[in-house]
Amino acid sequence: MIDKKNQSDKKESSKGKPPQKKVKKVEFKFSLNKFFSRGFLYILLGILFLPFIFSLFSVPDSSQITLSGLVNDIREDKVKKIEIVGPQLIADYKDDSQKIARKEDGQELVSVLEASNIDLGSLEINVKDVSISDLLWQLALSALPILIMVVFFFILFKQARGAQDGIMGIGKSKAKLFLKGKQNTKFDDVGGMDEAKKELEEVVDFLKNPKKYTVVGARTPKGVLLVGPAGTGKTLLARAVAGEANVQFLSIAGSEFMEMLVGVGASRVRDLFATAKKMSPAIIFIDEIDAIGRVRGNGSHGGHDEREQTLNQILVEMDGFSQNDNVIVMAATNRGDMLDPALVRPGRFDRRVMVRLPDLEERKYILNIHAKGKPFVKDLIWEKVAKRTVGFSGADLENMLNEAAIGVAREARKEITMEDIEEASLKVKLGPSKKRLQDKIEREMTAYHEAGHAIIAHISPHADPVHRISIISRGRALGFTLTPPEKDKLQVTKSELIDEMAVLMGGRAAEELIFNELTAGASSDIDRATRIARAMVNDYGMSILGPMNFGPQYEGSDYAKNYGDPVKISDKLQEKVDDEVLQLINTARDKAMSTLKKYKKQLDLVSKKLIEVESLDGDQFEELMGVKKSKS
C-alpha cells in the first residue's frame, strides 16, 4: 500500500523549580432544584411513615399505668405523691418507683378519687402549669402532618406544571449564549487562514462601527458562510469574530432545530432570531447548516417535510432583517454544494469564505499555538515538521501533538522528540501500529511490495519523494510507503498523474516479478489507480478521446437535479472510454515492471533490509538505492 501523509508543535519544560505539594481539591455540589423535586419528597414520605415504623419496633414501657390501676394503688396506700401535668399523672410510690397514668382532658383527678371513696388527706397532690413552649411544641406536633401533606401536594403540582411548561417550551431555541466580553477567542488564536481572517475583519468592523457604513449607504452583511473541509477551524473562526467584535454570540447546531413534531424547527428559528434582535449587536452561528439547508424539492418528503419548514423559516427571517438590526448570521459547512440556492444567494449569505487546508507557513503557526504547554527537545526543527505534514488540517495537527504527548507520558519521559511526532503523525493518518503474526513468505511478499512502490517513486521524475517505508501493519494495511509532496500543490499535471499510477502499480509489479504470483494486498492500489485513470479520461480530457466530459451529465448544476436520471453517453462511446482507462492502467503497470527489472538488485537489497529492520526513512532508503531522486 502507498499513501501520502504529514505533521506538528513546541515548548520547553520548566527546570530548577522546587516540587510543589499536590493539593487534592474536593468539591461538594448541591442542587436545590433536585433536592426539592426528589430528595425533599422522599424525606416527607419518610416522616409520614415514622410513627408506623416506631410502632413496629417499640417496646412496651413498664412505667405506664392505667388510671384505674393508679386508683387501686392509692386505695392500697402505695402512692406517696401525685403530680398533675396537663392530662398526665406522675405518681411517686413509697417504694421510690415512679409510674405515669393519663386522664381525659377536662377530667379532674380529685373528683375521680372522691367518687372512688378515697381519703385525700393521706395523699399529696401537686398541679404543675404547662409552659408556653410545651403548648407550642404540642401544637407543632399536631400541625406537622397537615403541613407535610400541604408541601407534598405543592411539589406534585409544581412537577406537573413543569412537565406542562416543558411541552409548551419545546419550540424555544436551544442556542447556547456566550455573553459579551466572555468570549476570549481572538484572531491571534486562529492559526493561518490569512485570507479568511481578512474577510471576517470587515465583518468585525461592521459590528463595531455600524454608522461608518450606514453613512455611505452600505448595509451590514446579513450572513457569512464558512465553507471548507472538516477540521480546518470554521467554528473557531466564528468564535474569534465574536471575541474581536465583543458582541453577544449565540451558537446552535443545524440538527438542534429538528424534532419529531412538525413546526418545532420553524418555531425555534423564530425564537432564535427574536432573541438575537433583542441583544443586537449579536452574532448567530449555525454549525453544520447542511443538516437543515439542503436543496429543497427532491420529492422524497413532500412540501410538509419538517426540514423544509425549518429552512423556509430561516429564509424568511434572514430576508426580513432591517438595515438597523445589526445582527449577522454565520454558518459553517463542509458541503457547500448541497445548500439550497435560495439560502446562499446575496441578501441572505452575502459572503462565502473558503477555509482551506493550511499551507506551510500556516502549519508552522498552528504548530506554535498547539505546542504551548508541551515540553519538546531543544533541537526540534519545526520547519521539518511543517513540511512533513502536508495535507494535515488544524485539527490533525493538534491531535498529532496530543498523541505525541500521550506517548511520552506513557513511557514516563519528560520531552517530546521528532521520533514521537513522526509516530504520532502515522497514528493519526493510518492508525496505531499492530504486530501481526506473519510467516516468512508473507513478510517477504509485503517487503517486496512496499519496496516496489518506493523504487518506482524514487526513479519516476514526476513522483513525490519517499519519506518512509514500513512493513509494520497499521489499520487494514500490512505495510505502507509514504510519499508526501515536498510542497503544497494547487495543480496537478498529466505527467504527475501517470507517474502516480506507475507508483501505485509498483507493488503489484514487484509481486509478479519476484514471486510470479498475485496477492489481494494490491486491491487498494488498483482502486486508486483506476480512479485516477478514469478521472483523466472522463473529467480532465487527458486521453486520445479528447477534451470531453464522459461522466454522467445533468440538466442543471443544482444538487437537487442529481435525484433525476442523468444523460448518459452511448454504449459505443462508453466502450472506448473503458478501453482508454484500461490502456492507461496497463501502461503504468508496464512502466513499473520495466523499471523494477532494471533495478532488481536494489529491489532485493531494500526488501531484505525491510525484513531485517521493518522500517526505513527516506535517507536510509536513498543510501540503499545508491542514486539520487530523479527530478523533472
Secondary structure as a PSIPRED ss2 file (coil, helix, strand):
# PSIPRED VFORMAT (PSIPRED V4.0)

   1 M C   1.000  0.000  0.000
   2 I E   0.000  0.000  1.000
   3 D E   0.000  0.000  1.000
   4 K C   1.000  0.000  0.000
   5 K C   1.000  0.000  0.000
   6 N C   1.000  0.000  0.000
   7 Q C   1.000  0.000  0.000
   8 S C   1.000  0.000  0.000
   9 D C   1.000  0.000  0.000
  10 K C   1.000  0.000  0.000
  11 K C   1.000  0.000  0.000
  12 E C   1.000  0.000  0.000
  13 S C   1.000  0.000  0.000
  14 S C   1.000  0.000  0.000
  15 K C   1.000  0.000  0.000
  16 G C   1.000  0.000  0.000
  17 K C   1.000  0.000  0.000
  18 P C   1.000  0.000  0.000
  19 P C   1.000  0.000  0.000
  20 Q C   1.000  0.000  0.000
  21 K C   1.000  0.000  0.000
  22 K C   1.000  0.000  0.000
  23 V C   1.000  0.000  0.000
  24 K C   1.000  0.000  0.000
  25 K C   1.000  0.000  0.000
  26 V C   1.000  0.000  0.000
  27 E C   1.000  0.000  0.000
  28 F C   1.000  0.000  0.000
  29 K C   1.000  0.000  0.000
  30 F C   1.000  0.000  0.000
  31 S C   1.000  0.000  0.000
  32 L H   0.000  1.000  0.000
  33 N H   0.000  1.000  0.000
  34 K H   0.000  1.000  0.000
  35 F H   0.000  1.000  0.000
  36 F H   0.000  1.000  0.000
  37 S H   0.000  1.000  0.000
  38 R H   0.000  1.000  0.000
  39 G H   0.000  1.000  0.000
  40 F H   0.000  1.000  0.000
  41 L H   0.000  1.000  0.000
  42 Y H   0.000  1.000  0.000
  43 I H   0.000  1.000  0.000
  44 L H   0.000  1.000  0.000
  45 L H   0.000  1.000  0.000
  46 G H   0.000  1.000  0.000
  47 I H   0.000  1.000  0.000
  48 L H   0.000  1.000  0.000
  49 F H   0.000  1.000  0.000
  50 L H   0.000  1.000  0.000
  51 P H   0.000  1.000  0.000
  52 F H   0.000  1.000  0.000
  53 I H   0.000  1.000  0.000
  54 F H   0.000  1.000  0.000
  55 S H   0.000  1.000  0.000
  56 L H   0.000  1.000  0.000
  57 F H   0.000  1.000  0.000
  58 S C   1.000  0.000  0.000
  59 V C   1.000  0.000  0.000
  60 P C   1.000  0.000  0.000
  61 D C   1.000  0.000  0.000
  62 S C   1.000  0.000  0.000
  63 S C   1.000  0.000  0.000
  64 Q E   0.000  0.000  1.000
  65 I C   1.000  0.000  0.000
  66 T C   1.000  0.000  0.000
  67 L H   0.000  1.000  0.000
  68 S H   0.000  1.000  0.000
  69 G H   0.000  1.000  0.000
  70 L H   0.000  1.000  0.000
  71 V H   0.000  1.000  0.000
  72 N H   0.000  1.000  0.000
  73 D H   0.000  1.000  0.000
  74 I H   0.000  1.000  0.000
  75 R H   0.000  1.000  0.000
  76 E C   1.000  0.000  0.000
  77 D C   1.000  0.000  0.000
  78 K C   1.000  0.000  0.000
  79 V E   0.000  0.000  1.000
  80 K E   0.000  0.000  1.000
  81 K E   0.000  0.000  1.000
  82 I E   0.000  0.000  1.000
  83 E E   0.000  0.000  1.000
  84 I E   0.000  0.000  1.000
  85 V E   0.000  0.000  1.000
  86 G C   1.000  0.000  0.000
  87 P C   1.000  0.000  0.000
  88 Q E   0.000  0.000  1.000
  89 L E   0.000  0.000  1.000
  90 I E   0.000  0.000  1.000
  91 A E   0.000  0.000  1.000
  92 D E   0.000  0.000  1.000
  93 Y E   0.000  0.000  1.000
  94 K C   1.000  0.000  0.000
  95 D C   1.000  0.000  0.000
  96 D C   1.000  0.000  0.000
  97 S C   1.000  0.000  0.000
  98 Q E   0.000  0.000  1.000
  99 K E   0.000  0.000  1.000
 100 I E   0.000  0.000  1.000
 101 A E   0.000  0.000  1.000
 102 R E   0.000  0.000  1.000
 103 K C   1.000  0.000  0.000
 104 E C   1.000  0.000  0.000
 105 D C   1.000  0.000  0.000
 106 G C   1.000  0.000  0.000
 107 Q C   1.000  0.000  0.000
 108 E C   1.000  0.000  0.000
 109 L H   0.000  1.000  0.000
 110 V H   0.000  1.000  0.000
 111 S H   0.000  1.000  0.000
 112 V H   0.000  1.000  0.000
 113 L H   0.000  1.000  0.000
 114 E H   0.000  1.000  0.000
 115 A H   0.000  1.000  0.000
 116 S C   1.000  0.000  0.000
 117 N C   1.000  0.000  0.000
 118 I C   1.000  0.000  0.000
 119 D C   1.000  0.000  0.000
 120 L H   0.000  1.000  0.000
 121 G H   0.000  1.000  0.000
 122 S H   0.000  1.000  0.000
 123 L C   1.000  0.000  0.000
 124 E E   0.000  0.000  1.000
 125 I E   0.000  0.000  1.000
 126 N E   0.000  0.000  1.000
 127 V E   0.000  0.000  1.000
 128 K E   0.000  0.000  1.000
 129 D C   1.000  0.000  0.000
 130 V C   1.000  0.000  0.000
 131 S C   1.000  0.000  0.000
 132 I H   0.000  1.000  0.000
 133 S H   0.000  1.000  0.000
 134 D H   0.000  1.000  0.000
 135 L H   0.000  1.000  0.000
 136 L H   0.000  1.000  0.000
 137 W H   0.000  1.000  0.000
 138 Q H   0.000  1.000  0.000
 139 L H   0.000  1.000  0.000
 140 A H   0.000  1.000  0.000
 141 L H   0.000  1.000  0.000
 142 S H   0.000  1.000  0.000
 143 A H   0.000  1.000  0.000
 144 L H   0.000  1.000  0.000
 145 P H   0.000  1.000  0.000
 146 I H   0.000  1.000  0.000
 147 L H   0.000  1.000  0.000
 148 I H   0.000  1.000  0.000
 149 M H   0.000  1.000  0.000
 150 V H   0.000  1.000  0.000
 151 V H   0.000  1.000  0.000
 152 F H   0.000  1.000  0.000
 153 F H   0.000  1.000  0.000
 154 F H   0.000  1.000  0.000
 155 I H   0.000  1.000  0.000
 156 L H   0.000  1.000  0.000
 157 F H   0.000  1.000  0.000
 158 K H   0.000  1.000  0.000
 159 Q H   0.000  1.000  0.000
 160 A H   0.000  1.000  0.000
 161 R H   0.000  1.000  0.000
 162 G H   0.000  1.000  0.000
 163 A H   0.000  1.000  0.000
 164 Q H   0.000  1.000  0.000
 165 D H   0.000  1.000  0.000
 166 G H   0.000  1.000  0.000
 167 I H   0.000  1.000  0.000
 168 M H   0.000  1.000  0.000
 169 G H   0.000  1.000  0.000
 170 I H   0.000  1.000  0.000
 171 G H   0.000  1.000  0.000
 172 K C   1.000  0.000  0.000
 173 S C   1.000  0.000  0.000
 174 K C   1.000  0.000  0.000
 175 A C   1.000  0.000  0.000
 176 K E   0.000  0.000  1.000
 177 L E   0.000  0.000  1.000
 178 F E   0.000  0.000  1.000
 179 L C   1.000  0.000  0.000
 180 K C   1.000  0.000  0.000
 181 G C   1.000  0.000  0.000
 182 K C   1.000  0.000  0.000
 183 Q C   1.000  0.000  0.000
 184 N C   1.000  0.000  0.000
 185 T C   1.000  0.000  0.000
 186 K C   1.000  0.000  0.000
 187 F H   0.000  1.000  0.000
 188 D H   0.000  1.000  0.000
 189 D H   0.000  1.000  0.000
 190 V C   1.000  0.000  0.000
 191 G C   1.000  0.000  0.000
 192 G C   1.000  0.000  0.000
 193 M C   1.000  0.000  0.000
 194 D H   0.000  1.000  0.000
 195 E H   0.000  1.000  0.000
 196 A H   0.000  1.000  0.000
 197 K H   0.000  1.000  0.000
 198 K H   0.000  1.000  0.000
 199 E H   0.000  1.000  0.000
 200 L H   0.000  1.000  0.000
 201 E H   0.000  1.000  0.000
 202 E H   0.000  1.000  0.000
 203 V H   0.000  1.000  0.000
 204 V H   0.000  1.000  0.000
 205 D H   0.000  1.000  0.000
 206 F H   0.000  1.000  0.000
 207 L H   0.000  1.000  0.000
 208 K H   0.000  1.000  0.000
 209 N C   1.000  0.000  0.000
 210 P H   0.000  1.000  0.000
 211 K H   0.000  1.000  0.000
 212 K H   0.000  1.000  0.000
 213 Y H   0.000  1.000  0.000
 214 T H   0.000  1.000  0.000
 215 V C   1.000  0.000  0.000
 216 V C   1.000  0.000  0.000
 217 G C   1.000  0.000  0.000
 218 A C   1.000  0.000  0.000
 219 R C   1.000  0.000  0.000
 220 T C   1.000  0.000  0.000
 221 P C   1.000  0.000  0.000
 222 K C   1.000  0.000  0.000
 223 G E   0.000  0.000  1.000
 224 V E   0.000  0.000  1.000
 225 L E   0.000  0.000  1.000
 226 L E   0.000  0.000  1.000
 227 V E   0.000  0.000  1.000
 228 G C   1.000  0.000  0.000
 229 P C   1.000  0.000  0.000
 230 A C   1.000  0.000  0.000
 231 G C   1.000  0.000  0.000
 232 T C   1.000  0.000  0.000
 233 G C   1.000  0.000  0.000
 234 K H   0.000  1.000  0.000
 235 T H   0.000  1.000  0.000
 236 L H   0.000  1.000  0.000
 237 L H   0.000  1.000  0.000
 238 A H   0.000  1.000  0.000
 239 R H   0.000  1.000  0.000
 240 A H   0.000  1.000  0.000
 241 V H   0.000  1.000  0.000
 242 A H   0.000  1.000  0.000
 243 G H   0.000  1.000  0.000
 244 E H   0.000  1.000  0.000
 245 A H   0.000  1.000  0.000
 246 N C   1.000  0.000  0.000
 247 V C   1.000  0.000  0.000
 248 Q E   0.000  0.000  1.000
 249 F E   0.000  0.000  1.000
 250 L E   0.000  0.000  1.000
 251 S E   0.000  0.000  1.000
 252 I E   0.000  0.000  1.000
 253 A E   0.000  0.000  1.000
 254 G H   0.000  1.000  0.000
 255 S H   0.000  1.000  0.000
 256 E H   0.000  1.000  0.000
 257 F H   0.000  1.000  0.000
 258 M C   1.000  0.000  0.000
 259 E C   1.000  0.000  0.000
 260 M C   1.000  0.000  0.000
 261 L C   1.000  0.000  0.000
 262 V C   1.000  0.000  0.000
 263 G C   1.000  0.000  0.000
 264 V H   0.000  1.000  0.000
 265 G H   0.000  1.000  0.000
 266 A H   0.000  1.000  0.000
 267 S H   0.000  1.000  0.000
 268 R H   0.000  1.000  0.000
 269 V H   0.000  1.000  0.000
 270 R H   0.000  1.000  0.000
 271 D H   0.000  1.000  0.000
 272 L H   0.000  1.000  0.000
 273 F H   0.000  1.000  0.000
 274 A H   0.000  1.000  0.000
 275 T H   0.000  1.000  0.000
 276 A H   0.000  1.000  0.000
 277 K H   0.000  1.000  0.000
 278 K H   0.000  1.000  0.000
 279 M H   0.000  1.000  0.000
 280 S C   1.000  0.000  0.000
 281 P C   1.000  0.000  0.000
 282 A E   0.000  0.000  1.000
 283 I E   0.000  0.000  1.000
 284 I E   0.000  0.000  1.000
 285 F E   0.000  0.000  1.000
 286 I E   0.000  0.000  1.000
 287 D E   0.000  0.000  1.000
 288 E C   1.000  0.000  0.000
 289 I H   0.000  1.000  0.000
 290 D H   0.000  1.000  0.000
 291 A H   0.000  1.000  0.000
 292 I C   1.000  0.000  0.000
 293 G C   1.000  0.000  0.000
 294 R E   0.000  0.000  1.000
 295 V C   1.000  0.000  0.000
 296 R C   1.000  0.000  0.000
 297 G C   1.000  0.000  0.000
 298 N C   1.000  0.000  0.000
 299 G C   1.000  0.000  0.000
 300 S C   1.000  0.000  0.000
 301 H C   1.000  0.000  0.000
 302 G C   1.000  0.000  0.000
 303 G C   1.000  0.000  0.000
 304 H C   1.000  0.000  0.000
 305 D C   1.000  0.000  0.000
 306 E H   0.000  1.000  0.000
 307 R H   0.000  1.000  0.000
 308 E H   0.000  1.000  0.000
 309 Q H   0.000  1.000  0.000
 310 T H   0.000  1.000  0.000
 311 L H   0.000  1.000  0.000
 312 N H   0.000  1.000  0.000
 313 Q H   0.000  1.000  0.000
 314 I H   0.000  1.000  0.000
 315 L H   0.000  1.000  0.000
 316 V H   0.000  1.000  0.000
 317 E H   0.000  1.000  0.000
 318 M H   0.000  1.000  0.000
 319 D H   0.000  1.000  0.000
 320 G C   1.000  0.000  0.000
 321 F C   1.000  0.000  0.000
 322 S C   1.000  0.000  0.000
 323 Q C   1.000  0.000  0.000
 324 N C   1.000  0.000  0.000
 325 D C   1.000  0.000  0.000
 326 N C   1.000  0.000  0.000
 327 V E   0.000  0.000  1.000
 328 I E   0.000  0.000  1.000
 329 V E   0.000  0.000  1.000
 330 M E   0.000  0.000  1.000
 331 A E   0.000  0.000  1.000
 332 A E   0.000  0.000  1.000
 333 T E   0.000  0.000  1.000
 334 N C   1.000  0.000  0.000
 335 R C   1.000  0.000  0.000
 336 G H   0.000  1.000  0.000
 337 D H   0.000  1.000  0.000
 338 M H   0.000  1.000  0.000
 339 L E   0.000  0.000  1.000
 340 D C   1.000  0.000  0.000
 341 P H   0.000  1.000  0.000
 342 A H   0.000  1.000  0.000
 343 L H   0.000  1.000  0.000
 344 V H   0.000  1.000  0.000
 345 R C   1.000  0.000  0.000
 346 P C   1.000  0.000  0.000
 347 G C   1.000  0.000  0.000
 348 R C   1.000  0.000  0.000
 349 F C   1.000  0.000  0.000
 350 D C   1.000  0.000  0.000
 351 R E   0.000  0.000  1.000
 352 R E   0.000  0.000  1.000
 353 V E   0.000  0.000  1.000
 354 M E   0.000  0.000  1.000
 355 V C   1.000  0.000  0.000
 356 R C   1.000  0.000  0.000
 357 L C   1.000  0.000  0.000
 358 P C   1.000  0.000  0.000
 359 D C   1.000  0.000  0.000
 360 L H   0.000  1.000  0.000
 361 E H   0.000  1.000  0.000
 362 E H   0.000  1.000  0.000
 363 R H   0.000  1.000  0.000
 364 K H   0.000  1.000  0.000
 365 Y H   0.000  1.000  0.000
 366 I H   0.000  1.000  0.000
 367 L H   0.000  1.000  0.000
 368 N H   0.000  1.000  0.000
 369 I H   0.000  1.000  0.000
 370 H H   0.000  1.000  0.000
 371 A C   1.000  0.000  0.000
 372 K C   1.000  0.000  0.000
 373 G C   1.000  0.000  0.000
 374 K C   1.000  0.000  0.000
 375 P C   1.000  0.000  0.000
 376 F E   0.000  0.000  1.000
 377 V C   1.000  0.000  0.000
 378 K C   1.000  0.000  0.000
 379 D C   1.000  0.000  0.000
 380 L C   1.000  0.000  0.000
 381 I C   1.000  0.000  0.000
 382 W H   0.000  1.000  0.000
 383 E H   0.000  1.000  0.000
 384 K H   0.000  1.000  0.000
 385 V H   0.000  1.000  0.000
 386 A H   0.000  1.000  0.000
 387 K H   0.000  1.000  0.000
 388 R H   0.000  1.000  0.000
 389 T C   1.000  0.000  0.000
 390 V C   1.000  0.000  0.000
 391 G C   1.000  0.000  0.000
 392 F C   1.000  0.000  0.000
 393 S C   1.000  0.000  0.000
 394 G H   0.000  1.000  0.000
 395 A H   0.000  1.000  0.000
 396 D H   0.000  1.000  0.000
 397 L H   0.000  1.000  0.000
 398 E H   0.000  1.000  0.000
 399 N H   0.000  1.000  0.000
 400 M H   0.000  1.000  0.000
 401 L H   0.000  1.000  0.000
 402 N H   0.000  1.000  0.000
 403 E H   0.000  1.000  0.000
 404 A H   0.000  1.000  0.000
 405 A H   0.000  1.000  0.000
 406 I H   0.000  1.000  0.000
 407 G H   0.000  1.000  0.000
 408 V H   0.000  1.000  0.000
 409 A H   0.000  1.000  0.000
 410 R H   0.000  1.000  0.000
 411 E C   1.000  0.000  0.000
 412 A C   1.000  0.000  0.000
 413 R C   1.000  0.000  0.000
 414 K C   1.000  0.000  0.000
 415 E C   1.000  0.000  0.000
 416 I E   0.000  0.000  1.000
 417 T C   1.000  0.000  0.000
 418 M H   0.000  1.000  0.000
 419 E H   0.000  1.000  0.000
 420 D H   0.000  1.000  0.000
 421 I H   0.000  1.000  0.000
 422 E H   0.000  1.000  0.000
 423 E H   0.000  1.000  0.000
 424 A H   0.000  1.000  0.000
 425 S H   0.000  1.000  0.000
 426 L H   0.000  1.000  0.000
 427 K H   0.000  1.000  0.000
 428 V H   0.000  1.000  0.000
 429 K H   0.000  1.000  0.000
 430 L H   0.000  1.000  0.000
 431 G C   1.000  0.000  0.000
 432 P C   1.000  0.000  0.000
 433 S E   0.000  0.000  1.000
 434 K E   0.000  0.000  1.000
 435 K C   1.000  0.000  0.000
 436 R C   1.000  0.000  0.000
 437 L C   1.000  0.000  0.000
 438 Q C   1.000  0.000  0.000
 439 D C   1.000  0.000  0.000
 440 K H   0.000  1.000  0.000
 441 I H   0.000  1.000  0.000
 442 E H   0.000  1.000  0.000
 443 R H   0.000  1.000  0.000
 444 E H   0.000  1.000  0.000
 445 M H   0.000  1.000  0.000
 446 T H   0.000  1.000  0.000
 447 A H   0.000  1.000  0.000
 448 Y H   0.000  1.000  0.000
 449 H H   0.000  1.000  0.000
 450 E H   0.000  1.000  0.000
 451 A H   0.000  1.000  0.000
 452 G H   0.000  1.000  0.000
 453 H H   0.000  1.000  0.000
 454 A H   0.000  1.000  0.000
 455 I H   0.000  1.000  0.000
 456 I H   0.000  1.000  0.000
 457 A H   0.000  1.000  0.000
 458 H H   0.000  1.000  0.000
 459 I H   0.000  1.000  0.000
 460 S C   1.000  0.000  0.000
 461 P C   1.000  0.000  0.000
 462 H C   1.000  0.000  0.000
 463 A C   1.000  0.000  0.000
 464 D C   1.000  0.000  0.000
 465 P C   1.000  0.000  0.000
 466 V C   1.000  0.000  0.000
 467 H C   1.000  0.000  0.000
 468 R E   0.000  0.000  1.000
 469 I E   0.000  0.000  1.000
 470 S E   0.000  0.000  1.000
 471 I C   1.000  0.000  0.000
 472 I C   1.000  0.000  0.000
 473 S E   0.000  0.000  1.000
 474 R E   0.000  0.000  1.000
 475 G C   1.000  0.000  0.000
 476 R C   1.000  0.000  0.000
 477 A E   0.000  0.000  1.000
 478 L C   1.000  0.000  0.000
 479 G C   1.000  0.000  0.000
 480 F E   0.000  0.000  1.000
 481 T E   0.000  0.000  1.000
 482 L E   0.000  0.000  1.000
 483 T C   1.000  0.000  0.000
 484 P C   1.000  0.000  0.000
 485 P C   1.000  0.000  0.000
 486 E C   1.000  0.000  0.000
 487 K C   1.000  0.000  0.000
 488 D C   1.000  0.000  0.000
 489 K C   1.000  0.000  0.000
 490 L C   1.000  0.000  0.000
 491 Q C   1.000  0.000  0.000
 492 V C   1.000  0.000  0.000
 493 T C   1.000  0.000  0.000
 494 K H   0.000  1.000  0.000
 495 S H   0.000  1.000  0.000
 496 E H   0.000  1.000  0.000
 497 L H   0.000  1.000  0.000
 498 I H   0.000  1.000  0.000
 499 D H   0.000  1.000  0.000
 500 E H   0.000  1.000  0.000
 501 M H   0.000  1.000  0.000
 502 A H   0.000  1.000  0.000
 503 V H   0.000  1.000  0.000
 504 L H   0.000  1.000  0.000
 505 M H   0.000  1.000  0.000
 506 G H   0.000  1.000  0.000
 507 G H   0.000  1.000  0.000
 508 R H   0.000  1.000  0.000
 509 A H   0.000  1.000  0.000
 510 A H   0.000  1.000  0.000
 511 E H   0.000  1.000  0.000
 512 E H   0.000  1.000  0.000
 513 L H   0.000  1.000  0.000
 514 I H   0.000  1.000  0.000
 515 F H   0.000  1.000  0.000
 516 N C   1.000  0.000  0.000
 517 E C   1.000  0.000  0.000
 518 L C   1.000  0.000  0.000
 519 T C   1.000  0.000  0.000
 520 A H   0.000  1.000  0.000
 521 G H   0.000  1.000  0.000
 522 A H   0.000  1.000  0.000
 523 S H   0.000  1.000  0.000
 524 S H   0.000  1.000  0.000
 525 D H   0.000  1.000  0.000
 526 I H   0.000  1.000  0.000
 527 D H   0.000  1.000  0.000
 528 R H   0.000  1.000  0.000
 529 A H   0.000  1.000  0.000
 530 T H   0.000  1.000  0.000
 531 R H   0.000  1.000  0.000
 532 I H   0.000  1.000  0.000
 533 A H   0.000  1.000  0.000
 534 R H   0.000  1.000  0.000
 535 A H   0.000  1.000  0.000
 536 M H   0.000  1.000  0.000
 537 V H   0.000  1.000  0.000
 538 N H   0.000  1.000  0.000
 539 D C   1.000  0.000  0.000
 540 Y C   1.000  0.000  0.000
 541 G C   1.000  0.000  0.000
 542 M C   1.000  0.000  0.000
 543 S C   1.000  0.000  0.000
 544 I C   1.000  0.000  0.000
 545 L C   1.000  0.000  0.000
 546 G C   1.000  0.000  0.000
 547 P C   1.000  0.000  0.000
 548 M C   1.000  0.000  0.000
 549 N C   1.000  0.000  0.000
 550 F C   1.000  0.000  0.000
 551 G C   1.000  0.000  0.000
 552 P C   1.000  0.000  0.000
 553 Q E   0.000  0.000  1.000
 554 Y C   1.000  0.000  0.000
 555 E C   1.000  0.000  0.000
 556 G C   1.000  0.000  0.000
 557 S C   1.000  0.000  0.000
 558 D C   1.000  0.000  0.000
 559 Y H   0.000  1.000  0.000
 560 A H   0.000  1.000  0.000
 561 K H   0.000  1.000  0.000
 562 N H   0.000  1.000  0.000
 563 Y H   0.000  1.000  0.000
 564 G C   1.000  0.000  0.000
 565 D C   1.000  0.000  0.000
 566 P C   1.000  0.000  0.000
 567 V E   0.000  0.000  1.000
 568 K C   1.000  0.000  0.000
 569 I C   1.000  0.000  0.000
 570 S C   1.000  0.000  0.000
 571 D H   0.000  1.000  0.000
 572 K H   0.000  1.000  0.000
 573 L H   0.000  1.000  0.000
 574 Q H   0.000  1.000  0.000
 575 E H   0.000  1.000  0.000
 576 K H   0.000  1.000  0.000
 577 V H   0.000  1.000  0.000
 578 D H   0.000  1.000  0.000
 579 D H   0.000  1.000  0.000
 580 E H   0.000  1.000  0.000
 581 V H   0.000  1.000  0.000
 582 L H   0.000  1.000  0.000
 583 Q H   0.000  1.000  0.000
 584 L H   0.000  1.000  0.000
 585 I H   0.000  1.000  0.000
 586 N H   0.000  1.000  0.000
 587 T H   0.000  1.000  0.000
 588 A H   0.000  1.000  0.000
 589 R H   0.000  1.000  0.000
 590 D H   0.000  1.000  0.000
 591 K H   0.000  1.000  0.000
 592 A H   0.000  1.000  0.000
 593 M H   0.000  1.000  0.000
 594 S H   0.000  1.000  0.000
 595 T H   0.000  1.000  0.000
 596 L H   0.000  1.000  0.000
 597 K H   0.000  1.000  0.000
 598 K H   0.000  1.000  0.000
 599 Y C   1.000  0.000  0.000
 600 K H   0.000  1.000  0.000
 601 K H   0.000  1.000  0.000
 602 Q H   0.000  1.000  0.000
 603 L H   0.000  1.000  0.000
 604 D H   0.000  1.000  0.000
 605 L H   0.000  1.000  0.000
 606 V H   0.000  1.000  0.000
 607 S H   0.000  1.000  0.000
 608 K H   0.000  1.000  0.000
 609 K H   0.000  1.000  0.000
 610 L H   0.000  1.000  0.000
 611 I H   0.000  1.000  0.000
 612 E H   0.000  1.000  0.000
 613 V H   0.000  1.000  0.000
 614 E C   1.000  0.000  0.000
 615 S E   0.000  0.000  1.000
 616 L E   0.000  0.000  1.000
 617 D E   0.000  0.000  1.000
 618 G H   0.000  1.000  0.000
 619 D H   0.000  1.000  0.000
 620 Q H   0.000  1.000  0.000
 621 F H   0.000  1.000  0.000
 622 E H   0.000  1.000  0.000
 623 E H   0.000  1.000  0.000
 624 L H   0.000  1.000  0.000
 625 M H   0.000  1.000  0.000
 626 G C   1.000  0.000  0.000
 627 V C   1.000  0.000  0.000
 628 K C   1.000  0.000  0.000
 629 K C   1.000  0.000  0.000
 630 S C   1.000  0.000  0.000
 631 K C   1.000  0.000  0.000
 632 S C   1.000  0.000  0.000
